[in-house]
Amino acid sequence: MATPLDSDGQPLALNYNHARRATRAIHELIGFLRGIIADQYISSAEAESLAKWCVANREIADVWPVSTLVERLDRIYADGVADEDERADLAVLVNHIVGAQDDHTLMFGPTDLPLTQPAPDVIFDGNEFVFTGKFLYGGRKACQKQVELRGGHCSDTVKLQTSYLVIGTLTSRDWNFSAFGNKIMKAAEYASRCPLAIVSEKHWESFLLDSAASQAGQ
């Protein structure tokens, strides 16, 4: 059965139109991302161009990977400027997005990690956090800042005094063969002797949102 068309020859089914436009836009985006990351560096102009692309394509802002880019760019430009560290972290994210597309996958992240089960509540005030891997939320400094704003403190090394090790969503599946895998294995060892919890970025971020909502309601 033929698809009903409007006077301009376009399908009347809005869902069909949306899906077709989204697919075309995603292909355009991936080509754009490959171009700006070809030299493994994202300039201020390139970051601004990417932000403008996301605004121009806001009708698919809920579609991956646009949704992930929009969240990151919103945080980067909260102060109106994309500094060098933020652009370096953005480059890491873009590399992962392009790599995921090249592998014909839509999801990427850690698997078979020794996460604490059941996942504990994340309490920021007075607790020490260590971050490892790469994060969808932003660079490590951005993650640490959110902990510090909530009364916690951060360290670069896992110790017996560490309260939480947070593992980034962009952590490679071969984490146990990588440098940051040492932190994970050390935390897993310490967790048997002290109240140290190993949590995913997604779990950690859910408590960021809860904390922000509580502060807004005060």
LUMPA-48722 format. One line per 5 residues: for each residue z, y, x of C-alpha. Coordinates in nm, 4 decimals, decimal comma, padded with zeros to 6 digits. Example, Ala and Ser with C-alpha at 12.3 -4.5 7.8 and 13.67 -1.06 7.14 Angstrom:
<recs>
00,7800/-00,4500/01,2300  00,7140/-00,1060/01,3670
</recs>
This chain:
<recs>
00,0000/00,0000/00,0000  -00,1018/00,3399/00,1388  00,1699/00,5929/00,2180  00,1588/00,8890/-00,0307  00,0505/01,2097/00,1421
00,1186/01,5738/00,0669  -00,1450/01,8501/00,0475  -00,1452/01,8788/00,4270  -00,2113/01,5087/00,4715  00,1478/01,4361/00,5809
00,3537/01,1449/00,4422  00,5760/01,2418/00,1519  00,8502/01,0040/00,2693  01,0875/01,2338/00,4575  01,2601/00,9474/00,6381
00,9259/00,8280/00,7679  00,8392/01,1753/00,8901  01,1782/01,2187/01,0553  01,1603/00,8845/01,2352  00,8094/00,9558/01,3589
00,8995/01,3048/01,4830  01,2164/01,1738/01,6469  01,0263/00,9027/01,8328  00,7676/01,1536/01,9548  01,0391/01,3996/02,0609
01,2344/01,1334/02,2517  00,9226/01,0341/02,4464  00,8676/01,4024/02,5247  01,2307/01,4389/02,6342  01,2217/01,1375/02,8659
00,9102/01,2763/03,0331  01,0836/01,6120/03,0714  01,3952/01,4487/03,2169  01,1903/01,2497/03,4678  01,0297/01,5743/03,5792
01,3489/01,7724/03,6334  01,5288/01,4868/03,8095  01,2391/01,3922/04,0385  01,3996/01,5811/04,3277  01,7512/01,4582/04,2314
01,8567/01,8181/04,1679  01,8815/02,0255/03,8511  01,8432/02,3995/03,9000  01,9900/02,6667/03,6763  01,6473/02,7258/03,5231
01,5984/02,3531/03,4558  01,9413/02,3249/03,2915  01,8607/02,6238/03,0724  01,5232/02,4753/02,9800  01,6916/02,1491/02,8815
01,9446/02,3378/02,6673  01,6602/02,5268/02,4977  01,4774/02,1993/02,4308  01,7875/02,0584/02,2600  01,8185/02,3710/02,0434
01,4502/02,3532/01,9494  01,4923/01,9876/01,8537  01,8285/02,0191/01,6783  01,7054/01,8086/01,3852  01,7475/01,5020/01,6095
02,0741/01,6160/01,7690  02,2422/01,3027/01,6303  01,9939/01,0655/01,7975  02,0674/00,9127/02,1387  02,0144/01,0370/02,4085
01,9823/01,3856/02,2575  02,3331/01,3571/02,1106  02,4814/01,2841/02,4531  02,2930/01,5709/02,6169  02,3932/01,8162/02,3430
02,7629/01,7306/02,3839  02,7426/01,7714/02,7621  02,5447/02,0953/02,7493  02,7800/02,2432/02,4895  03,0690/02,1879/02,7301
02,8747/02,3177/03,0304  02,7692/02,6387/02,8563  03,1042/02,7045/02,6875  03,1524/02,9783/02,9487  02,7852/03,0767/02,9450
02,7074/02,9430/03,2944  02,6048/02,6081/03,4429  02,7617/02,6075/03,7884  02,6512/02,3851/04,0763  02,9113/02,1139/04,0147
02,8261/02,0983/03,6447  02,4555/02,0699/03,7222  02,5234/01,7939/03,9756  02,7159/01,6011/03,7099  02,4354/01,6664/03,4605
02,1918/01,5172/03,7118  02,3967/01,1962/03,7194  02,3811/01,1738/03,3400  02,0062/01,2413/03,3334  01,9504/00,9696/03,5954
02,1358/00,7198/03,3775  01,9444/00,8171/03,0656  01,6099/00,7824/03,2427  01,7208/00,4540/03,3994  01,8329/00,3161/03,0629
01,4945/00,4003/02,9123  01,3093/00,2426/03,2037  01,5122/-00,0748/03,1504  01,4246/-00,0658/02,7784  01,7893/-00,0469/02,6830
01,9653/00,2019/02,4575  02,3170/00,1444/02,5795  02,4751/00,1428/02,9201  02,8293/00,1119/03,0418  03,0993/-00,1106/03,1865
03,1258/-00,4727/03,0856  03,3907/-00,7354/03,1579  03,6342/-00,4711/03,2790  04,0071/-00,5498/03,2988  04,0991/-00,2986/03,0263
04,4565/-00,3073/02,8992  04,4747/-00,4997/02,5713  04,5658/-00,3917/02,3182  04,4539/-00,0443/02,4197  04,7671/00,1758/02,4443
04,8270/00,5248/02,3123  04,7302/00,7849/02,5713  05,0141/01,0310/02,6281  04,9171/01,3246/02,8472  05,2372/01,5226/02,8983
05,4117/01,4253/03,2232  05,1806/01,1345/03,3042  04,9503/01,0765/03,6008  04,5814/00,9994/03,5491  04,3216/00,8620/03,7894
03,9498/00,8703/03,7000  03,6851/00,6369/03,8386  03,3155/00,5906/03,7737  03,0818/00,8353/03,6018  03,1641/00,9990/03,2700
02,9691/01,0961/02,9617  03,2317/01,3631/02,8934  03,1463/01,5535/03,2091  03,2244/01,5578/03,5780  03,5578/01,4412/03,7104
03,6845/01,7991/03,7413  03,6122/01,8575/03,3719  03,8044/01,5418/03,2790  04,0974/01,6336/03,5015  04,1110/01,9818/03,3523
04,1584/01,8371/03,0032  04,4507/01,6269/03,1243  04,6137/01,9242/03,2952  04,5732/02,1421/02,9865  04,7780/01,8823/02,7981
05,0634/01,8691/03,0503  04,9483/01,5746/03,2585  04,8489/01,5634/03,6248  04,5783/01,3816/03,8194  04,5415/01,1943/04,1442
04,2448/01,0563/04,3358  04,4235/00,7336/04,4279  04,5863/00,4561/04,2256  04,9585/00,4212/04,2955  05,2542/00,2471/04,1380
05,3374/00,5835/03,9795  04,9942/00,6065/03,8107  05,0153/00,5981/03,4318  04,6471/00,5589/03,3398  04,3269/00,4632/03,5167
04,0353/00,5917/03,3082  03,6985/00,4207/03,3633  03,3823/00,6199/03,2949  03,1309/00,4991/03,0390  02,8493/00,5234/03,2935
03,0174/00,2716/03,5193  02,7679/00,0188/03,6525  02,7785/-00,3379/03,5276  02,8214/-00,4492/03,8895  03,1404/-00,2438/03,9211
03,3183/-00,5167/04,1172  03,0639/-00,4768/04,3992  03,0904/-00,0997/04,4152  03,3206/00,1459/04,5888  03,4995/00,2558/04,2722
03,5634/-00,1120/04,1946  03,8455/-00,0965/04,4504  04,0401/00,1409/04,2249  03,9912/-00,0874/03,9271  04,1051/-00,3983/04,1148
04,4064/-00,2171/04,2616  04,5028/-00,0912/03,9150  04,4684/-00,4415/03,7712  04,7025/-00,5690/04,0425  04,9583/-00,2914/03,9871
04,9444/-00,3334/03,6092  05,1225/-00,6668/03,6455  05,4152/-00,4927/03,8178  05,4388/-00,1525/03,6507  05,3465/00,0186/03,3223
04,9992/00,1218/03,4386  04,7260/00,1132/03,1724  04,3522/00,0751/03,2341  04,1536/00,2433/02,9583  03,7918/00,3262/02,8831
03,6546/00,6791/02,8693  03,5886/00,6352/02,4962  03,9530/00,5453/02,4302  04,0784/00,8315/02,6492  03,8491/01,0800/02,4769
03,9662/00,9722/02,1305  04,3147/01,0927/02,2256  04,1699/01,4173/02,3605  04,0259/01,4788/02,0154  04,3536/01,3843/01,8453
04,5429/01,6186/02,0770  04,3001/01,9049/02,0115  04,3286/01,8513/01,6345  04,7092/01,8547/01,6543  04,7109/02,1783/01,8548
04,4704/02,3401/01,6077  04,7011/02,2492/01,3199  05,0059/02,4128/01,4772
</recs>
